[in-house]
């Protein structure tokens, strides 16, 4: 019996030792496995993004709100704006209530017919600056329209029908709805305080409003501030396990687990530009999921979002700008406030920390903007032909006011998108456009980067 007892103790001790050794080996493997951290970060990120995709969040409608309104006044098509009775906000409030009661039906597919709708006094038009997908609007969505895009709503005199237009394809879709009442929107459009006559001109990326006469546009002033870099490090990387390194140019990069990093502005820099990068192996999301995932990253940044709206989407990029009095604000001459870029191995979020904090009472200062066609002719004389122009809009250029270190002025300026880049008219006129065109042609033909 004594022998048996000792024999049992031996195997018990051996078993315990094996368990301990295996635990240590597994612990070392887990803690040194890059794949483990990659999967955890990716799974948490994907789970959170799925939550954004699957809920109809208020901020989704705030970010993806139409930014321009058009309607007829005295027989002329006009761009409409009223700061007290905001047409796009009123429309968004009602479209959130709408339910589709029938399948979406294509009713227009030719340029001639499409332009009849554009120039018809029967409709109030609410327009996005670039295409979005039907799938963003879950209550209006159905399986046959998941991949279709649009950028223009046509609101008729009926509350039971809504029309979606795609400037690129000249397609219009009709859907029967209930739950929405656009009577107040139509009233706001009829009584809008600002009604600038325009004609809609077809450029490479759709129809841009051309002002038919010179307009005096207001110059606004704001006190601004910026969040500290530590705020973004904490929000995006957390408070533990974060390391940092400084590049040769003096720029600091904060890192977490090799898979997430944040490049912060140089201490003496005045541009306040950040770059957040999260590495993960994945397919580039679909158009809808790029738009939705971008919402997730905007939330992660913690920027003030009340005036931040979708502005531009090119391929794997999604860009947002602040809108003030219905006009987009470009930063550092022509930068986006936020731009997300999706690739097969990472997500990059370039953003600026500016916050337009306090508006200064309007002092009567204005800037005259030429008729749009005059601007197009000037650009053509400098070598930027109309065929090269993708879009043209009026935006605000931010200029520092020397009377106070935190005061800036917002100067209305024409901005032009060409060769997939946004620049002010002044910037394009300074560009060597012959060399620029040759370079872009070489890139398109595979001869460049």
ROMI-433652 format. One record per atom (N, C-alpha, C, O): x, z, y. Coordinates in steps of 0.1 Angstrom, whole numbers, plus 5000, padded with zeros to 4 digits. Example, Ala and Ser with C-alpha at 12.3 -4.5 7.8 and 13.67 -1.06 7.14 Angstrom:
! ROMI-433652
513250784943 512350784955 513250784967 514250854967 512850714978 513750714989 512950795000 513450805011 
This chain:
! ROMI-433652
500850004988 500050005000 500950005013 500549945023 502050075012 502950085024 503549945027 503649905038 503849875016 504449745017 503449645024 503749565033 502249655019 501149565024 500949595039 500649505047 500949725043 500749755057 501849695066 501549645076 503049705061 504149655070 504149505070 504449445080 503749445059 503549295058 502549245068 502649145075 501449325069 500349285079 500849305093 500549225102 501649415096 502149435109 503049315113 503049275125 503849265104 504749165107 504049035111 504348975122 502948995104 502248875108 501448895121 501248805128 500949025123 500249055135 501249035147 500848975157 502449085146 503449075156 503848935159 504048885170 504048855147 504448715149 503348635156 503648555164 502148665152 501048595158 500948615173 500748525181 501148745177 501148785191 502248715198 502048665210 503448705192 504548645199 504348495201 504648435212 503748435191 503448285192 502448265203 502548165211 501448345204 500448335215 501048355229 500748275238 501948445230 502648475243 503548355247 503448305258 504248295237 505148185239 504348065243 504647995253 503248035236 502347925239 501747945253 501647845261 501348065257 500848085270 501848055281 501547995291 503048095279 504148075289 504347925290 504547875301 504447855278 504747705279 503547635286 503847545294 502347675283 501147615289 501147635304 500847555312 501547765308 501547795322 502547715330 502247665341 503747705324 504747615330 504347475331 504547415342 503747425321 503247285321 502147265332 502247165339 501247355332 500147345342 500747345356 500347265365 501547445359 502047465373 503047355377 503147335389 503647285368 504547185372 503947045370 504646945373 502747035367 502146905364 501546845377 500546905382 502146745383 501646675395 500246625392 499346625401 499946575380 498646525377 497546625378 496446595382 497946745374 496946855375 496446875389 495246885392 497446885399 497046905413 496246775418 495346795426 496746665414 496046535418 494646535414 493746505422 494346575401 493046575396 492146675403 490946645406 492646795405 491846895412 491546855426 490346855430 492546805434 492246755447 491246645447 490346635455 491446545438 490546435437 489146475433 488246425439 489046555423 487646595419 486946675429 485746655432 487646765436 486946845447 486546745458 485446755464 487446655462 487146555472 486046475469 485046455477 486046415456 484946335452 483646405451 482546345455 483646535447 482446615446 481846625460 480646615462 482646665470 482146685483 481646555489 480646555496 482346445487 481946325492 480546275486 479746215493 480446305473 479146275467 477946355473 476846305475 478246475477 477246555484 476846495497 475646495501 477846435504 477546365517 476746245514 475746215521 477146165503 476346045500 474946075496 474045995499 474646185490 473346205484 472446285493 471246315489 472846325505 471946395514 471746315527 472646255531 470546325532 470246255545 470546355556 469646415562 471846365559 472346465569 472046415583 472046295586 471746505592 471446475606 472646395612 472446295619 473846435609 475046375614 475246235610 475846155616 474646195598 474746065593 474045975603 474545865606 472846015607 472045935617 472745935630 472645845638 473346045634 474046055647 475245965648 475445895658 476045955637 477145865637 476745715635 477345635642 475745695627 475245555625 473945525633 472845505627 474045535646 472945515655 473145375662 474345345666 472145295664 472345175672 472845215686 472445325691 473645135692 474245175704 473845085716 474145115728 473144975713 472744885724 471244845722 470744835711 470544835733 469044795733 468844675742 469444655752 467944595737 467544475744 466044455744 465344495735 465544405756 464144375757 463944275768 464844245775 462644235770 462344145781 461844205793 461044305792 462244155805 461744205818 461644085827 462544015829 460444055832 460143945841 460643815835 461143725842 460343805822 460643675815 462143655811 462543555805 462943765814 464443755811 464743855800 464343965800 465643815791 466243905781 467243995789 468043945796 467044125787 467944225794 468444325785 467844365774 469644375788 470244485781 469644615788 469744625801 469044705780 468344815786 469144945784 469844965774 468945035794 469545165793 468845265802 468445225814 468545385797 467945485805 468545625800 468245655789 469245685809 469945815804 468945925801 469246005793 467745925808 466846025805 465945995793 465546085785 465545875792 464745825780 465545735772 465545615773 466345795763 467345715755 466645635744 466045695735 466645505745 465945425736 466545435721 465745445712 467845435720 468445435706 468145575699 467945575687 468145685707 467745815701 466345815697 465945865686 465445765705 464045755702 463745675690 463045715681 464445565689 464345475677 464745545664 464145545654 465945615665 466545685654 465545795649 465445815637 465045865659 464045975655 462945925647 462445985637 462445805650 461245745643 461645675629 460945685619 462845615630 463245545617 463545645606 463445605594 463945765610 464245865600 462945905593 462945955581 461845885599 460545925593 459945815585 459045835577 460445695586 459845575580 460045575565 461145605560 459045525558 459145505543 458745355541 457745305546 459545295532 459145155528 458045165518 458045235509 457045085521 455845075511 455844945504 454844925496 456844865506 456844735499 458344695498 459144745506 458644595490 460044555489 460444475501 459644405507 461744475504 462344405515 462244255512 462644215501 461844175522 461644035519 462443955530 462343985542 463243855526 463943765535 462943665541 462243595533 462943665554 461943565561 462643465569 462043365573 463943485573 464643385581 466043375575 466743465571 466543245575 467943225570 468643105577 469643055572 468043065589 468742955596 469043005610 468343095616 470042945616 470442985630 469342955640 469143035649 468742845639 467642805649 466542905648 466142955659 466042945637 464943045635 465443185640 464743255646 466743215636 467243345640 467243355655 466943465661 467643255662 467743265677 466343265683 466243305695 465343215676 464043235681 463643385682 463043425692 464043455672 463843605672 464643665683 464143755691 465843625685 466743685695 466143665709 466343755718 465543555711 465043525725 463543535726 462943475735 462943615717 461443635718 461043755725 461643865722 460143755734 459643875742 458843965733 458344065737 458543925720 457744005711 458444135706 457844225701 459844135707 460544235701 461444315710 461944265720 461544445707 462644525713 463744525702 463444555690 464944505706 466044495697 467044615699 467344655710 467344675687 468244785687 469444745678 469244705667 470644745684 471744675678 472944775675 473344855683 473544755663 474844815660 475944725664 475844605665 477144785667 478244705671 478844625660 479544535662 478544665647 479044595636 478044615624 477144695625 478244545613 477344545602 477344685595 478444745593 476244735591 476144845582 475244795570 474744685570 475044875560 474344835548 472944905547 472745005553 472044835541 470744895539 470745025532 469945115534 471745045523 471845165515 471945295523 471745405517 472445285535 472545405543 471145465546 471045585548 470145385545 468745435548 468045455535 467345355531 468145565529 467645585516 466145565515 465645515505 465445595525 463945585525 463545445527 462345415524 464345355531 464045215533 464745135522 464545015522 465545195514 466345125504 465545085491 464645165487 465944975485 465544955471 466644885464 467644835470 466544875451 467644825443 468144685446 469244645444 467244605452 467644465454 468444445467 468844335470 468644545475 469244535488 470544615489 471044625500 471044675479 472144765480 473344705487 474044775495 473644575484 474844525490 474644445502 475644385508 473444435507 473144355519 473444435532 473344555532 473844355542 474244425555 473344375566 472744265565 473344445577 472644405589 473244475601 473944575599 472944435613 473344495625 472344505636 472644555647 471144455633 470144445644 468744475638 468344425628 468044565646 466644595643 465744515653 466144505665 464744455648 463644395657 462444475655 461844485644 461944535666 460744625666 459644545673 459744515685 458644515665 457544435670 456444525677 456744645679 455244475679 454144555685 453444635674 452544715677 453844615662 453244685651 454144805646 455344785646 453444915642 454245025637 454345015621 454845105615 453844905616 453844895601 454844795596 454944775584 455544735605 456644635600 457944665608 457844695620 459044645601 460344655608 461144535603 461044495591 462044485611 462744365608 464244395610 464644455620 465044355600 466544375600 467244235602 466944145594 468144225611 468844105614 470344115611 470944215614 470844005605 472343995603 472843885611 472643765608 473643915622 474143815631 475043715624 475143595628 475743765614 476743675608 476143565599 476543455599 475043605592 474443515582 473143455587 472643365580 472743495599 471443445605 470243475596 469343395595 470343585589 469243625580 468443735586 468943825593 467143735585 466243845589 465343885577 464843805570 465344015575 464544075564 463344155570 463444215581 462244145563 461044215568 460644325557 460744295545 460244445562 459744545553 458544615559 458544645571 457544635550 456444715555 456744865554 457244905543 456344935564 456745085564 455445165569 454545115574 455545295566 454645385572 455445515577 456545535573 454845595585 455445715589 456145715603 456445815608 456345595608 457045575621 456045535632 455045455629 456245575644 455445535655 456445495667 457045585673 456445375670 457445325680 456745305693 457345235702 455645365696 454945345709 455745395720 455845335731 456345515718 457145575729 458445485732 458845465743 458945425721 460145335723 459745215731 460545185740 458645155728 458245045736 457945075750 458244995760 457445195753 457245245766 458545265774 458645225785 459545325767 460845345773 461445215776 462145195787 461345115767 461944985770 461244915782 461944855790 459944935783 459244875795 459644935808 459744865818 459945065808 460245135820 461745175822 462045255830 462645115814 464045145814 464545125829 464245025835 465445225833 465945215847 466945105849 467045045860 467745085838 468844985839 468344865831 468244875819 468244745837 467844625830 468744515835 468544455846 469844485828 470744385832 470544255824 470644255812 470144145831 469944015825 471143965817 472243975822 470843925804 471943875796 471443755788 470243725787 472343685782 472043585772 472943615760 474143655762 472443605748 473143635736 473943515731 473343405728 475243515731 476143405728 476743425715 477343535712 476743325706 477343335693 478843325694 479343225698 479543435689 480943435688 481343445673 480443435665 482543465670 482943465655 482243575647 482043545635 482043685653 481443795645 479943825649 479443935646 479343725655 477943745658 477643725673 478343655679 476543775677 476043755691 476443865700 476143985698 477143825711 477543925721 476743895734 476443785737 476344005741 475643985754 476543935765 477643995767 476243825771 476943775783 476043805795 474943765796 476643885804 475943915817 475943785825 476943725828 474743755830 474543625837 475043635852 475143535858 475143755857 475643775871 476543895871 476543975862 477243905882 478144025884 477344155885 476244155890 477844255879 477144385879 478144495884 479344485882 477544595891 478344705896 478144825886 476944875884 479144855878 479044955868 479745085873 480745085880 479145205870 479545335875 480845375869 481145345857 481745435877 482945505872 482645655871 482245715880 482845705859 482545845856 483845925855 484945865852 483746055857 484946145856 484646265847 483546315847 485646305840 485446415830 486746505830 487846455832 486446635829 487546725825 487646725810 486646735803 488846705805 489146695791 489946815786 490646875794 489946835773 490846925767 491246875753 490646775748 492146945746 492546905733 492747025724 493247125729 492247015712 492547115702 494047125699 494747025699 494547245696 495947255692 496147195678 495247185670 497347165675 497647105662 497447205651 497147165640 497647335654 497347435643 495947435639 495647465627 495047405647 493647395644 493347285633 492647315623 494047175635 493847065625 494647095612 494147055601 495747155613 496547185601 495647285593 495647265580 495047385599 494247475592 493047415585 492747435574 492347325593 491147265588 491447165577 490647155567 492447085578 492746975568 493647015557 493546955546 494547115559 495447155548 495247295543 495747325532 494547375551 494447515547 495447605553 496247565562 495547725549 496447825555 497547875545 498347955549 497547835533 498547875523 499147755516 498447655514 500347765513 501047655505 501447535514 501847435508 501347555527 501647435536 503147445540 503547555544 503847335539 505147325544 505247225555 504347145557 506347215562 506547115573 507947055573 508847125568 508046945578 509346885580 509346805593 508246755597 510446785600 510546715612 511346585611 512446585606 510746475614 511446345613 512546335624 512646415633 513346225622 514446205632 513946185646 514546215656 512746125647 512146105660 511446225667 510846215677 511546335659 511046465665 509546485661 508946585666 508946405653 507546415649 507546505637 508246485627 506546605637 506446695626 505346655616 504246605620 505646665603 504646635593 504446765585 505346825580 503146795583 502746915575 502246865561 501546765561 502646925550 502346885537 501746995528 502047105530 500846945519 500247035510 500246965496 499646865494 501047025487 500946985473 501346835471 500946775461 502146785480 502646645479 501546535480 501946425482 500346575480 499246475480 498446475493 497746375495 498646565502 497946565514 498946605525 499746695524 498846525536 499746555547 499146525561 498146445561 499646575571 499146565584 500346545594 501146625595 500346425600 501446395610 500846435624 499846375628 501446525631 500946575644 501746505655 502846455653 501146505667 501846435678 503246505682 503346625679 504146435687 505346495692 504946585704 504046565711 505746695705 505446805715 505246745729 504446795737 506146645733 506046595746 505146475748 505046415758 504546435737 503646315737 502346345745 501846455744 501846245751 500546265759 499446185752 498346185757 499646125740 498646045734 497746125724 496646085721 498246245719 497446325710 496846255698 495746285694 497646165692 497346095680 497746165668 498946215667 496946175658 497246235645 497046135634 496246035635 497646165623 497446085611 497346175599 498346245595 496146175593 495946255580 495946155569 495346055569 496646195558 496746115546 496546195534 497046305532 495646145525 495346205512 495646105502 494945995501 496646125493 496946035482 496146055470 496046165465 495445945465 494745955453 494545815447 494345715455 494745795434 494545665428 493045645426 492345715420 492645535432 491145505431 490945365435 491745295442 489745315432 489345185437 488845195451 488345305455 489045095459 488545095473 487045105472 486445015465 486345195479 484945215478 484145085482 484645005489 482945085478 482044975482 481744995497 482145095503 481144895504 480944895518 480145025522 480445085531 479045045514 478245165517 479045295516 478945385524 479745305505 480545425503 481645445512 482045555515 482245335518 483245345528 482545415541 483145495547 481345365544 480645425556 480345565553 480445645563 479845605541 479545745538 480745835537 480745945542 481745785530 482945865529 483645895542 484245995544 483545795551 484045815565 483345935572 484046005579 482045945569 481346065575 481946195570 482146285578 482246195557 482946315551 484246355559 484446465562 485046255561 486346275568 486146315583 486846395588 485146255589 484846295603 484546445604 484946515613 483646485594 483346625593 484546715591 484646825597 485446665582 486646745579 487446765592 488046875593 487546675601 488346685613 487846795622 488646865628 486546815623 486046915632 486046875646 486046965655 485946745649 485846695663 484446715668 483546735660 484346725681 482946725687 482346595685 482846485689 481146595678 480546465673 479346415681 478846315677 478946485691 477646455696 477546315702 476546255703 478746265707 478746135713 479646035705 479845925710 480046075693 480845985685 479945905676 479045955669 480145765677 479345675669 480145565663 481245535667 479545515652 480145405645 480445285655 479545255663 481545225654 481845115663 482344985656 481944875660 483144995646 483744875640 484144895625 484545005622 483944795617 484344795603 484944665599 484244555600 486244665596 486944545591 487544575578 488444655576 487044515567 487544525554 487544675550 486444735548 488644735548 488744875543 488744975555 488945095552 488644935567 488645025579 487245045584 486444965584 487045175589 485845205596 486245285608 486945385607 485845245620 486245305633 485045355641 483945305640 485345465648 484345535656 484845555670 486045575672 483945545680 484345575694 483345665700 482145675696 483745745711 482845815719 482045725728 482645625733 480745745729 479945675739 479445765750 478945875748 479745715762 479245795774 478445705782 478845595786 477145745785 476245665792 476045525786 475945425792 476045525772 475745405765 476945305764 476845195759 478145355768 479345265769 480445325760 480745445762 481145255752 482145305743 483445335752 483745265761 484145445748 485345485755 486545455746 486645505735 487445365751 488645335744 489745435748 489945465760 490645475739 491745575742 493045505741 493245405733 494045545749 495345485749 495245335750 495845265742 494545295760 494245145762 493245085753 492245025758 493445105740 492445035731 492245095717 491845035708 492645225716 492545295703 491145345700 490345375709 490845365687 489645425683 489845585684 490945635684 488745655685 488745795684 489045845670 489845935667 488445775660 488745795646 488745665639 487845585641 489645645630 489645525621 490145565607 491245615605 489245545598 489545565584 489945435577 489345335579 490945445569 491445325561 491545365547 492245455543 490945285538 490845315524 491845215517 491745095520 492645265508 493445175499 493345225485 492645325482 494045155476 493945195462 494745325458 494645375448 495645365468 496445485465 496245595475 496945705474 495545575486 495445675496 494245655505 493645545506 493845755513 492945745524 493645795536 494245905536 493745715547 494345745559 493345765570 492445675572 493445875578 492545895589 493345915601 493946015603 493345815610 493945825623 492945875633 491845825634 493345975641 492346025650 493046085663 494246115662 492246105673 492746155686 491946285689 490746295686 492646385694 491946515695 491246535708 490846645711 491146435716 490546445730 489046495729 488346455720 488646585738 487346635739 486846615753 487446675762 485846535755 485346515769 484446635772 483246635768 485046725779 484446865780 483346875791 482246915788 483746845803 482846875814 482646745823 483646705828 481446695824 481246575833 481346615847 480746725851 481946545856 482046565870 480846495877 480646375873 480146555886 479046485892 479446345898 480546335904 478646245896 478946115900 479046105915 478246155923 480146045920 480546045934 480145905941 480545885952 479545815933 479145695939 480145575937 479845465940 481245605930 482245505928 481745405917 481345445907 481945275920 481545175910 482745075909 483645065917 482644995899 483544875897 482644755894 481844755885 482944645901 482244525899 482844455886 484044435885 481944415877 482244335866 481744195868 480644175871 482644105865 482343965867 481343915856 481143985846 480643805859 479843745848 480643725836 481843675837 480143745824 480943735812 481543605810 482643585805 480843495813 481343365811 482543335820 483443265816 482643395832 483843385840 485043445834 486143395834 484843555827 485943625820 486443535808 487643525806 485443475801 485843395790 486643275795 487643235788 486243215806 487043105812 488443145816 489343075814 488543265822 489943315825 490743335813 491943305813 490243395803 490943415790 491343275784 492543265779 490443185785 490843045780 491942985787 492842925781 492043005801 493142955809 494443025805 495542965807 494343145800 495543215795 495943185781 496943235776 495043105774 495443065760 494543135750 494743095738 493643225753 492743285743 491443205744 490543235752 491243115735 490043025734 488843105729 488943205722 487643055733 486443115729 486343125714 485743215708 486843015707 486743015693 487543125686 487343155674 488543185693 489343285688 488743425690 489143525684 487743435698 487143565702 486043605692 485143525689 486243725686 485243775677 484143845684 482943825680 484443925694 483444005701 483944025715 485144035717 483044045725 483344095738 482344195743 481144165741 482744305748 481844405753 482444465766 483544435770 481644545772 482044635783 482344775777 481444835771 483544825779 483944955775 484545035786 484844975797 484845155784 485545245794 486945245791 487345275779 487845225801 489245245800 489545385806 489045415817 490245465799 490545605804 491745605813 492845565808 491645655825 492745665834 492845805839 491845875842 494145855840 494345995845 494146005860 494545915867 493446105865 493246135879 494246235883 494346345878 495146195893 496246275897 495846405905 496646495907 494546415908 494146535915 494046665907 494046775912 494046645893 493946755884 494446715871 494246605866 495246805864 495946765852 495046735840 495446665831 493846785841 492846765830 491746675834 490746665826 491846605845 490746515850 491046375847 492246325849 490146305841 490346155838 489146085844 488046135846 489345955847 488345865852 488045755841 488945715834 486845725839 486445625830 486045495837 485045485844 486945395836 486845275844 486145165835 486745125825 485045115839 484345005831 485244875831 485644835842 485444825819 486344705817 485844625806 485244675796 486144495806 485744405795 486844425784 488044435787 486344445772 487244455760 486844335751 485744295749 487944285745 487744165736 488444185723 489544245722 487744155712 488244155699 488644015695 487843925695 489943995692 490443875687 491643905677 492343995679 491743815667 492743835656 492643975650 493644045647 491344025649 491044165644 491644275652 491844385647 491944255665 492444365674 491544365686 491144265692 491344495690 490644515703 491644535714 492644615713 491544465725 492344485737 491544465749 490544385749 491944525760 491244495773 491544355777 492544295773 490744295786 491044165791 492444155798 493244065796 492744265805 494144275812 495244265801 496244205804 495044335790 496044335780 496244195774 497344145771 495144135771 495143995765 495843895775 496543815771 495543915788 496143825797 497643845799 498343755803 498143955795 499643985795 500343945782 501543935782 499543915772 500043875759 500543735759 499943645765 501643715752 502143575750 501243515738 501543535726 500143455742 499143415732 499543305723 499143295712 500443215728 500943105719 501743165708 501543135696 502743255711 503443325701 502643405692 502843415680 501643475698 500743565691 499943485680 499743525669 499443365685 498643285676 499443235664 498943235653 500643185667 501543135657 501843245646 501843225634 502043365651 502343475642 501143505633 501343515621 500043515639 498843535631 498543425621 498043455610 498743305625 498543195616 499543195604 499243165593 500843245607 501743255596 501343365587 501643355575 500743475592 500343585584 499143535575 499143565563 498243465581 497043415573 497543325562 496843315552 498643245565 499143155555 500143215545 500743145536 500343345546 501143415537 502643415541 503543455533 502943375553 504343375557 504743495564 505943505568 503843585567 504243705574 504043825566 503843825554 504043945572 503844065565 502544085559 502144185553 
